[in-house]
Amino acid sequence: RHQVLVVDDDPLVAESLAAFLAEEGCDTASAHSAQAARDFLAARHPNAPPVAAVFCDLALPGEPGPELLRWLSKEHPATAVVMLTGYGTVES
């Protein structure tokens, strides 16, 4: 089973997506900010399997999703990242 982290400031969205992914066979966790996502990843046991994917909202409070994406690409390069948004524009 793959570990997946869902990062969204809207708890309903985060928990709904995590529940869907759990039904599909993933072990899921959710965080509601970039800092909470970092804290989750830092707290994992060193021998725990890596987080396979992070589903991340584009617009997070404090630190936007793209900043978390940059951090993840440096600190967890094997982790896939899927950026999501409910307020997409051509630019974003």
N, C-alpha and C positions, 0 to 999 in steps of 0.2 A: 504494500500500500504506500502510495506517495504522500508525503507531507506537503500540504498547501497552506499558505498564509494569505488571508484576505484582509486588505487594508482599505477601510472606507470610514469616513467620519460619520456616516449615517448608520447607526446600529442596525436598523431594519434591513438595509441593503447588505451590510456585511454578514449578518447572521443568515439571511436568505440565501446568499451565494454560497456561504460555507455549508449550509444544510444541503443545497443541491449537489455540491461537490462531494459531500459525505455520502449521499445516496448513490453517487457514481463510483464509490469505492475509495475515496481519498480520506486520509486523516487530515482534519482541518483545524485551523485556529484563526482567530480574527483579532485585529487591532484597529483602533480608531484614530490613529495619528502615525506620522512617520516615526516619532520618538518611541511610541509604543511598539511599533514593528521592530525597531532596533533593539529595544529592551527584550522583546520576545526572542529574537535571534541570539542575543548575547547570553541569555539565560539557559539556552539549550545545552544539554550535556555534550561534552566534546566527542563522545562515542555515538551520539544519536545520529541517525541517518540525516543527510542534508535535506533542507527544504527544497523540494523539486521545483516549486513555482510560487510566485507571489502575484496575486491579482491586486492591483493598486489603483485607487481613484486618482485622477489627474489633479483634482482640487482638494487638497487636505489642509486643515487648519495649521497655521504656524509654518510648516515646511511643505511646499507643494510636492506632488507625486514625482515630477521629473528629478527633483533633488534626491529623493529616496532612490530612484532608478539609478542615478549616477553612483551613489554610495553602494548600492547592491552590486553594480557591475564591477566595482573595485574589490569589495569585501567578500562577495559571494558570486564569483563569475560563473559558476556552474548552475546557478539558479535562474530559471526562465522567469521573465517578468511580462505580465500582460497589463497594459494601462487601460483603464476604463474611465468613462465620464458620462454624466447625464446631461452635460451642457457643452457638447462638442461644437467647435467651429472649424472652418477650413484651416485657420492658422494653427489651432491646437491639434 
